């Protein structure tokens, strides 16, 4: 069995892995690397494959699936939940490319082709493909996220993104006994704080901000993080709103309740948060006390409108709940207390300097309180180690990580560890 990463081996993002077994070629993931204020970056061009597998909907895993299906007429196995959410994220990828002036990575008809190419399967289902039996297991992470167990002459587990902790939204992943383990290492070398304490800290900070007369603006990713934040805050007695794509994801999640830890709890959370559906309603939401909104890294979306409204109010706060990539507005806000937005010149016209791939940016100082909270949906270093030991493999391939060495250091005495580079073929 040979594997070759087309992307996402020694980095987080644009994951893609080709697996060759007895003459058959299988593709796991085919994503885009999202970059602040730059066009998304694709992986190496995929060869023709017999079948593809998608673990979950996030664009760094799914973002080039339409290109793949349009080019090769390839079937793609994933859960119904992942398929439904992927569709709106892929449509948004085109929308963002058009608004930013970047080339589209694919066209709307390619998305339509991809939707007809998906072969939906549920956890516990088994498919025979490429001389292997492939079974689906829950990966935690977000609802519908899947690990793929491949059974042939040996057993191989491909995790995709995973989390072993049971959050309020989804139950955590369990180890699967295997000979070969291909596992993400996003948080290799890093530990999460105690989750319960972090959630309590988050709740208390929201209370503190509101009770002193401020507004709590909570930037969140639409898929998973918006819903997790709503579940954590649903028992507060404040004027609370939700804005952005997370509203659509709420609906999709509730249409697939079997993938949730508790659809009853999510329904209760949804009922506690008023939804922003029009610009006029957004103006009303700005008078609210708690607003959960996209985008999670403050590089676009409704959050910028809310931030502009409270940026000079020391009573208010921006409470970030996700990892902020280097170069993102979220990172700039956390490190320097400012964001940068395109400067379109007087009366909203595009300035001459803005036309082209690199717009002129205007720096905005933010004077309200800024706090960060760790509500990660990835397993941390120790959780990864415990999961690996539970799987008890002979060989481990670490991927989707910028610090694989930290994880390998703790494994190398007991396992054979591989850390292939993008484009390199490895036999396992």
N, C-alpha and C positions, 0 to 999 in steps of 0.2 A: 504494500500500500504506500503510495507516494502522495505528498501534499506540497502545494506551492501557494504561497500567499501573493495575491495580486495587490494587496494593500492591508494596512491595519496590523502588521506584525509587530513592528517596533514603535508604533504610534497608536494613539486613540483616534479613530476615525477612518473612513473609507475602507472598511473591512471587506475582504473578499478572499476566499480560499478554495482552490481547486483540489479535489481528492480523486486520485486515479486508482481503480481497483479492478484487476482482471479485464482490462480493456475498456472499462466504463469510466466516464468522466463526470463527476458531480461537483456542483458549485455551492458553497455555503456563504451566504450573504453577498451583497454587491452594492456597496454604499458610496456616499460622498463625504468628503471632509469639509465641514462648514468652517469658513474662515471669516472673522470680522472684517467687514468693508472690503472684501475681496471675493472673486468668483469662487464657488465651491470647487474642490479639487477631486477628480475621479481617480479610481485605482487604475492599475494596468489594464489594458483592454482584455476582456475575457475571451478565451477561445470558445469554440463550439462545445457545449456540454450536453450530456444526456438528460440531466435533471438538475434543478436548483432547489435549495432549501433556505428559507428566511426565518430567523429566530424571532424577530420582532420588528416593529414599525419604524423605529427611530431612523432618521435619514442617513446617519453614518453607517447603517446596515442595509437599508432598503433603497437608497437614493438613485441607484442606477439599474434597478430591476426593470423599469420600462424600456430602457435602451436594450437590455439583454433580451427581453421578450420580443421586441420589434425586430431585432437583428436575427435571432436564432429560433424563434417560435418555440421557446422553451417552457416546459411545465415547471411550476414553482409550488412547493409544498409549504404551507404555513397554517396557523390557526385562523378560524373565521374572525376572531377579534383583531388579530394582527392585520388581516387583509382589509378590514373595514377602516381601521385607523390609518393604515399606510396610504389608502386612496386620498384622504384629505391632506396628508403631509406631502405627498407627491404633487398634488395640485397646487399646494402652497409654494413648493419649490419653483414652479414655473412663474407664479405670481411674484415672488421675491426677485427672481432673475429679471423679469420685465421691469419691475419698479426700480431696480438698481442699475439697469442698463447692461447686464451681463448676458452672454450667450445662454440660451436655454440648453440644459443638458439633454432634454428630450422634449417631445411635443405632446399636446393633449391626446392625440390619437394613439400615442405609445402607451399612455396610462390606460386608455380603454383596452388596448391589446393585453396589457399586463393583467387587468382585472379578469379577463376571460381566460388567462393562462394559469391562474392560481388553482391549485388542487387543495381545497380545505381539508384539514384533519384536526382531530382533538387529541388531548393528552391521553396516552394509553393506546392510541391507534397505531397500527403497524403497516408499512408499505414495503413491498419488495421492489428494489431498484438497484441496478448496477451490481448484481450478485450479492447484495446485502439486504438484510431485514433492518428497516429503520423504524424505531419507535420514538414517540414524542413524550417528553417529560416537562413539567413546569420548571421554569428557570427563576421564578420569583421576579425580581426587577420591575416589570410592569405587567398588568393583566394581559394574558395571552402569550407572554414571552416563553420561548421553548428551548429546551436542550434536546439534541438529536442523538440517540443511541444507535450505533451501527453495529450489527451483528453479522459476522462472517467467520473466516478462519480465526479471527480475534475480535474482541469487542472494543469499540472506540466511542468515546463520548465527546461531542462538540457542544460546549456550553453556551456560546454567544454571551451576551451580558447576563449577569446573574446576581442574585442576592439570596443569602441563606436566612436572613432575619425576616420574620413575619411582620410586615408593616400593617397599618390600619387598612390599607387598600388590597393587599395581596399576600398570600402565604409564601413563605420562603422556600427555596429549592432544597431538595434532599440529595445526598450523594447517591450515585449509581455505580455499582461495581463494574470495573472495566479494566482492560489491558492497556489501552492507550487513552490518555486524557488530553484534549485540546481545550485549554481554559483561558479565559480572559484574565488580565492582571491589571485592570485600570487603577486599582488602589494599592498595588504592590508597594510596600514600604511605608504605607500610611495607615493610621488607625482612626476609626470613627469614635467620637465621644459616646458615652452611654446614651442610647436612643431615647429612653424614657426621660432622662434628665434634660436632654436637648429639646424634646417636645415641650416639656414643662417650662424651660427657659424661653422658648418661642411664645408660648401662651402668655406667660407673665409679662414679656416685653410688649406684646400687643395690648394687654390690659393697661400697662403703664402709659403707653403712648396715648391711648384713647382717654384715659382718666385725666391726663394733664391737658386735654383739649386739642390734641393733635389727630392726625390721620395716619393710619398704618398702610403704606403701599407695599404690596408683597409681589414682586416679580416672580413668575413661575413658568416653567416649561408647560406646554399645553397637555402633553401626554404623561400622565402619572403624577407629576409634582403638583399641578393645580388641584387634582382630586385629593392627594394626600394632605395638602395644606387645608383644604376645606373640611376634611374629616377631623383634623386636629382642632380646628377652631369652631366646629359646628355648635358647640354648647354655649358659646358666648352670647350675651344678650345685647349685641350691638347692631348698628345699621351696617350690614355687610353686603358687598357686591362682588360679582365675578364678571370679568371682561375677557374678550379674546377667544382664540380657537378652543380653549379649554371647555367652553360651553358645549361645543359640538362633540368633543371627546366624552364629556359627561353622558350625553345622550347615547353614544355608541356603547359605552361601558354598561349602561343600564339595559341596553338591548341584548347584552351577552352576560347575564348575571352569574353564570357558572364559573366565570374566570375571576370573580371578585371574592374577597374574603367575606364581605357582607353587602349585598345590594341594598338591604334595608338601611344600613348606616349611610351609604352613599345617597340614597333617596332623601334621607333626613337632612344631610349636609346640603344637597341641592336645593331643598326647600327653604333653608335658612339664608341662602345667598340670592339676592335679587340679580337678575341677569341684565347686562347691558346689551341692547339689541340695535340701538340707533344712536347717531351723534347727539341727539337731543337728550336721550336717556343718559348718555355718558356725562353730560353736564350736570345732571342730577346726581349721578354717582360720585362726582367730585365733592359733593357736600356730605357724602357718607363718612363712616368712621374706619372701616376696614375694606380695602379693595385688593382682591387677588386678580392679577392680570398678566397676560403675555406682553413682551417676551422676557424669557428668563434671564438673559444676559444684557438686557436693556439696549440692544442694538436696533430695535425696531418694535413695532406693535403699539398697542394702546398705552403701555406703561410710560412712554415718553410724554404723553399728554398729561397723565396724572403727576409725573415727576415735575413737569413745568409748573403745575399748579401749587405744589407744596415745597418747592426747592428752597425757598427763603424763609420757611416757617420752622424755627428751632423746636417747636413742640411736636412736629410731625417726624416720621421716620420712614426710611426705605429698609425693608427687612428682606434680605436676599437669602434664598433657601437652596440654591444650587451652586455647583462649581462654576467659577467664572474664568473662562479661557483667557490666556494672555492676549492682550490687544482688544478685548471686548470692553464695552462701556461699563459692564459690571465690575471688571477688574480695575478699570480706571477710577470708578467711583469708590471702590473699597480701598485702593491704595493711595489715591490722590484727591478724592473728594470732588471729582468733576466728571462730566461726560462730554462727548463730542458728537455733534449732529451736523448734517450737510447744511451749508449756507447757500440758500437759494436766492440771495440778493433781495433788493427792495420789492415789496408787494408780492413776495413769493415767487418771483421769476428766477430761473436758473442763472446764476452768475456765469460768465464765460469760463472762469477757472474750474467750474464744477462739471462742465460737460466733458465726458470721457470716463475712463475707468477709475480715475482717482479724484473724487470730488473734493472741493475745498471744504474744510471742516471748521465749525465754530465751537469753541470751548465754552461750556456752561458750568459755572461753579455751583455746587450744591451745598447749602448751608444747614439742611435738616440733618437729623441723626441718621447714621448708616450703621447697620448691624448685619452680620452674617450668621447663618445657622446651617448645620450639617444634617440634612434630611436625605442623604444619598440613597440611591436605589441599587448601588453596587456593593458587593462584599468587600470588606477591608482586608488588610494583610493577614490578620489572624483568622478571620473567617474563611479566607481562601485556603489557608493551610489546613484548617479543620476539615473543610470540604474535600480537599485533595486526599487527605489521609483516610477519609471515609470511603472514597472511591477506590483506594488501594490499587492504583495502576502500576504497571511496570515502567511505562514511558509517559513523560509529560511534555506537552508543547505549550509554551506560554506565549500568548498573543495579546493584541489590543492593549498595549502597555508601553509607557515611556520609562518604566523603571523595573523591567523584568529581572534585572540582576539581583534586586533585593529579595525577590521571591525565590529565585533559583538558589541563592546562597543558603536558604533555610531548607532546601529540598535535595540538594545535590548528594548528600551523604546516603540518602535512602532510595532515591529514584534516578532514572536516567532522564535528564532534562534537556530539551531542545529549545533553542531560541532562534528560529530561522529568520533571516532578513527577507524583506519584500523582494519577490522575484526568484528566491532561492528554492530549489526542490530538495525535499528531505524525505527519506524513506523511514517509515516507522513500522 
